Amino acid sequence: MISKSKSFVQEFMAFVKGFGVIGLALGVVIGGAANTIVKSLVDNIIQPLLGYIGGLDSLSEWTLGKLYVGAFVGDLIEFLVLLFVVYMAVKIIISRFLTKKERETLGI
């Protein structure tokens, strides 16, 4: 019974190491935090600023009939800002952990 438990633990640790589960979990947590920050930036700063320029309290109030165009534009801005943040994070990580030769091999 002890050897089976030890075998299971060894298999589990090999899985964690082999598939980068810890790195993936950290990526999900950091991505969720970045999403929260970006959403706050867009909802509380960018949309009110753009709404103010357009004479509204917030961009999200902009509608065309029953279509919530402003809310869609706000979500699009949020997506683009998050995409930029992820791009910059990956670029920084790659520059720190890969050598110049490795980056050239990957075409980055």
C-alpha positions, 0 to 999 in steps of 0.5 A, a space after each residue: 500500500 505504501 509503494 502505491 501511495 509513493 508511486 501516485 505521489 511520484 506520478 503526480 509530481 512528474 505531471 506537475 513538473 512535466 506539464 508546467 501546471 504550476 506555471 499555468 495556474 500562476 498564469 491564470 491567477 495573474 491573468 485574472 488580476 490583470 483582467 480586473 485591473 484593466 476592467 476597472 481602468 476601462 469602466 472607471 477612467 476611459 469610458 467616463 472620459 470618452 463619455 464626457 467628451 461626447 456629452 454623456 456621463 459614460 461611453 456605455 450610455 451611448 445607444 442607437 435605438 435599442 443597441 448598446 453601442 457604447 457598452 460594446 465599444 467599452 468591452 472592445 477597448 477593454 479587450 484591446 487593453 488586456 491584449 496589449 498587457 498580455 503581449 507586453 508581459 509575454 515580451 518581458 518574460 521572453 526577453 528575460 528567460 530566453 537567450 538571443 539565439 533561442 529567440 531568433 530560433 523561434 522567430 521572436 
